Amino acid sequence: MRYNPSLIAKVTTMSFFSLLLQLLLGSICKLTTETHADFADLTNALAQVKGINEYIDTQKEIADNQKKLLRLYNSIVAKDCPIPEVRWTNVI
């Protein structure tokens, strides 16, 4: 396994679009009255997208920390061990 920057770029792009979706839904919710027929669905969608974004951020932070730990380990003990590929399949 090796570090795969193109995979990270794909995840970063997806998280960027997910953040844009969250901002768009937030703006629409602010402009929609609570009595509007779509208000409940919009706020529910916003909550779900926020949850997805939080999950993505957490997974990215975990992967970054693991990579840092592997680099530290390699610098101390095993200089020949490759840094494994970060897999984002469970995020997408």
C-alpha positions as CSV (number, residue, x, y, z in Angstrom):
1,M,0.0,0.0,0.0
2,R,1.2,3.5,-0.8
3,Y,-0.1,7.0,-0.2
4,N,-2.4,7.9,-3.2
5,P,-2.6,11.7,-3.7
6,S,-5.2,11.3,-6.6
7,L,-7.5,9.5,-4.2
8,I,-7.1,12.3,-1.6
9,A,-7.8,14.9,-4.3
10,K,-11.1,13.1,-5.2
11,V,-12.1,13.0,-1.5
12,T,-11.1,16.6,-1.1
13,T,-13.2,17.6,-4.2
14,M,-16.2,15.6,-2.8
15,S,-15.9,17.2,0.6
16,F,-15.7,20.6,-1.1
17,F,-18.9,20.0,-3.0
18,S,-20.5,18.7,0.1
19,L,-19.6,21.9,2.0
20,L,-21.0,24.0,-0.9
21,L,-24.2,22.0,-0.6
22,Q,-24.3,22.7,3.1
23,L,-23.9,26.4,2.5
24,L,-26.5,26.4,-0.2
25,L,-29.0,24.5,1.9
26,G,-28.3,26.8,4.9
27,S,-29.0,29.9,2.8
28,I,-32.2,28.4,1.4
29,C,-33.3,27.5,4.9
30,K,-32.7,31.0,6.1
31,L,-34.9,32.4,3.3
32,T,-37.7,29.8,3.7
33,T,-40.4,30.4,6.2
34,E,-41.2,27.7,8.7
35,T,-44.8,27.5,7.3
36,H,-43.5,26.6,3.8
37,A,-44.3,23.1,2.6
38,D,-40.6,22.3,2.0
39,F,-39.2,23.8,5.2
40,A,-39.0,20.5,7.1
41,D,-37.4,18.7,4.2
42,L,-34.9,21.4,3.7
43,T,-33.9,21.5,7.4
44,N,-33.7,17.7,7.4
45,A,-31.5,17.7,4.3
46,L,-29.3,20.4,5.9
47,A,-28.9,18.3,9.1
48,Q,-27.9,15.2,7.1
49,V,-25.4,17.1,5.0
50,K,-23.9,18.6,8.1
51,G,-23.6,15.1,9.6
52,I,-21.8,13.9,6.4
53,N,-19.4,16.8,6.5
54,E,-18.6,16.1,10.1
55,Y,-18.0,12.5,9.3
56,I,-15.7,13.3,6.4
57,D,-13.7,15.8,8.5
58,T,-13.3,13.2,11.3
59,Q,-12.2,10.5,8.8
60,K,-9.7,12.9,7.2
61,E,-8.3,13.9,10.6
62,I,-7.9,10.2,11.6
63,A,-6.1,9.5,8.3
64,D,-3.8,12.5,8.7
65,N,-3.0,11.5,12.3
66,Q,-2.2,7.9,11.2
67,K,0.0,9.2,8.4
68,K,1.9,11.4,10.9
69,L,2.3,8.4,13.3
70,L,3.7,6.2,10.5
71,R,6.1,8.9,9.5
72,L,7.3,9.3,13.0
73,Y,7.6,5.5,13.4
74,N,9.5,5.3,10.2
75,S,11.9,8.0,11.2
76,I,12.6,6.2,14.5
77,V,12.4,2.5,13.8
78,A,11.6,1.3,10.4
79,K,12.9,3.5,7.7
80,D,12.1,1.0,5.0
81,C,8.4,0.7,5.7
82,P,6.2,2.5,3.1
83,I,3.4,4.7,4.2
84,P,0.2,2.9,3.4
85,E,-2.4,4.2,1.1
86,V,-5.2,6.2,2.8
87,R,-8.5,4.6,1.9
88,W,-11.6,6.7,1.8
89,T,-14.0,4.1,0.4
90,N,-16.1,4.1,3.6
91,V,-16.4,7.9,3.5
92,I,-17.8,8.2,-0.1
